[in-house]
């Protein structure tokens, strides 16, 4: 249930939009509203999405976050979350990405599922996800923090309600590599090496995402079902990172080598 009033939710969504525009971080919403719930977080997120849509943006899919033990430990949050992928968040592999688009960018390694058929929960299985998927491809997600990751004074980590409000930290997506049919490879054993400036920073396997990346997509289909929502044909769904996030500044180059599935690369400028 929500504890915030509709005008408070609208005001907090406006604060987030302004924080992204000015690149000035906000303090934890959970500090200002100690009783705020996960439902409040999603209500704020939806209000921010409405602001984006009103400005001409479009939704191209969804991301799932905090599905791996590595990400849960890095964020000190144990519950997965989700948010839309907006059309202005996509960048081409092999290009330069302006770091001025972000406040405190970090990079994660994932698999993207592109759906051929809709998925509606509840009761979604990994087999349902694989049957509904057109193809899977390598992806890098750029996450950001419009709400401080750690409070500037107390150093306390933000709570899941803060992260959910903040678009589940979603900020950028780079798709690349070689698309494959979902049954062409065992995604549990597919993985990547993440290089930053030529040095391997992280390695991981798809199994780190709830045991199988498709289980993240199934979790999402079930999670949005009570709201009368489903995953649509054509949606791009980021299943969750299987490595810890790696920080970035202008001049950093990233290269994620997925072996037989190809690679994703870009440079921050």
N, C-alpha and C positions, 0 to 999 in steps of 0.2 A: 504494500500500500504506500501511497505517497503521503509525505508529511508537510511538504512545501505547498504554499498557495500558488495559484496559476500565475499571478503577477510576479512572484519571486522566481519561478521557473523561467518566465520570459526574460526577466532582468538578468539572470545568470547566463542565459544563452547569449544575450547581447554582450555581456562582459567577455565571454569566450571568443566571440567573433572579433571584438575589438583587440583582444590580446593577440590573436593571430595576426591581425592587420598591423599592429604597432610593434609586435615582437617584444612585448613586456609581459612577463609572467604574472599570473594571479596566485594568491595564497590559497590554501586548501579550502574548498567549499565545506568539507566535513569539519573544519575547525570553526567556521562561522555558524554552521548548522549541525551541531553534534548528533541530532536525531535523524539526519537525512538517511534515506533508505536507498537500496539498489533501484527500486522503482523511481525514486526521485532522480537518480542519475540518468536513467534512460529517458525520463520525461524532459530533462534539460537537453540531453543529446538530440531528441526528436525536435525540440524547439529550435535548436541550432541548425539542424538539417532543413527545417522549414525556411529559415532565414536564407540559407544557401540556395534552396530551390527558387525562392522569390527573386534572387539575383541572377537567375538564369542557369544555375548549375543543374546537373543531372546525376542520378545515381546509376553507377555501372555494375554494382555488386556489393559484396560485404566482406569484412575481415573478421576473423576470430583471433582473439588475443589471449595470452596467458594460458595456453593449452599444454605447454611443456614444463617439466620440472625446472629446466634451466631458466625459463622466463619467470616462473613463479618465485624462484629464489632471487632473481635479479631485481624483481619489483616488490618482493615481500608481500605478494598478494596470491592467494591460493585458488581463487575462483575465476574461470574463463569469462571473457566479455566479448562484445561484438559491436560493430558500427558499420555504417555504409561506406562504400568506396565512391567518392565523388569524381566526376569526369576531369576536374582540373588537378587531380592528384597523380595522374599517370604520366610517366616519362619513358622515353625510348631507351633501350639498352645501347650502350656505346656513346652516349651523349654527355654533355656538360649540364649539370643541374645547379642552378643558383642557390647558394647556401642562404642567401637573404630571404628565401621563402620560408625559412624555419627559425626556431629559437634555439633549440638544443638538440639537433638531429642525431639520431642513432640508427644503426642499420641492422636488420634482421634477415635471416635466410629462411625461405618458405617454399611451399608448393602452392600453385594456383590451380583451382578446379574451374573449368569453364563448362557450364551446364548446357546440355542439349534439351533436357526435359525439366519441368518443374519438380521441386521436392517439397512435400507438405508433411509436417509431423502431425500428431506425435507418433512415436514408435518407429522412427527412421533407423534403418540399419546400414551398416557399411556396404552391404550388397545393393541396397536401394541407391546409395550415393554413386557407386561405381556404374550402375546401370543408367543413371541419369546424366552421367558426365560425358561430354563430347571428347575433351582431352585435358591432360594435366601438363603444366609447364613450370619450369623454374621461375622464381620470383624473388625479388628483394623488396622488403617493406622498409620505408623510412618512417620512423616514429618520432614524435615530437612531444613537448610538454608545455602546453599553454598554461596548465596548472603546475606549479613547482613539484618536482619529484620528491624533494625533501624540503620541509619548512625552513625558511631562511633563518629563523631564530632557534627553534627547538630541535631542528634536524630530524624531526619525526617524518617517516615516509607517508606519502599520500595513501589514502584508502581506496578500495575498489570503487566506491561511489564517486570519488574525484576522477579516477581514470575513465570510468564509463561516461561521465559528463563530458570529459575532454575528448570526445570522439574515439574512445578507446585508444588514445595516443596516436591515432591514424593521421598520416600527413603526406605520404608519397608512396607510389608503387612503380617498380620497374620490372616488366615482364621480359623474358628472353629465353635463350636456350632452345632445346628441341622439344616441341609438343609431342606427347605420346598418348595413345589410347590408355585408358585407366587399367586395362587388364594386360597391357604389354610389358609391365614391369612391376615387381613387388615393391610398392612404395615404402614399406617398412624398412627395406634395406637400401633404398635410394637415398643419397645424401649429398653433402657439399662441403667444400673447403672454402672458407671466406678469407680472402686476402685483402689487407689494407696496406696500401703503399708497398706492395710486393711481399709482405710478411703475412704468414698464416696467423690469423687472430682466433678463429673458431672453426671447429669441425662438428658435424653432427649427422644423424640419420633421421629419416622420416618417422621411425618408430617412436621417437621422443614425443611426438604429438599424440598423446592419449593411446599409444600403442600402434596407431595407424592414422595417417593424415585424414583419411576419409571419415574417421570417427569424429573429427572436429566439425566437419560439414554436417554430419548426422546430428550432432549436439545442437548446432545452430538451427537446423530445420525444426527440431523439437522445441527449441527455446522461443522461437518467434511464433509458433503455432497458436498459443493462447491469445495472441493479439490479432488473430485472423490473417496472419501474414504467411507467406511461403517464399522459398527461393525460386526465382523465375528462370525459364529457359533463356539462355544468353548471359546470365549472371556470371561474373567472375568472383570466385570465393577464395580468399586467402585462408588457408587451413590453420595457420599458426606457426610461429617460429620454432625451429628445432635447435637453435643456438642462442646464446646470450647476446644481447644487443651490444654493438660496438660504436663508440662515440666517433663523431666526425666534425671536422672544421674545413674551411675553404682550403683547397689544394689537395685534399685527400682523394685518392683513387681507390675504388673498390672493385674487386673481381671475385665472383662466386663461381667456383668450378664444380659443376654437377657431374663430372665424368662423362659417361655416355649420353647424358641428357643435355650436354652443352654448358653454356656459361652465360652469366649476366654481369655486365660491367658498366661503370659510369664514373664520372669525376665531379666532385663538388668544386664550384668556382665562386 
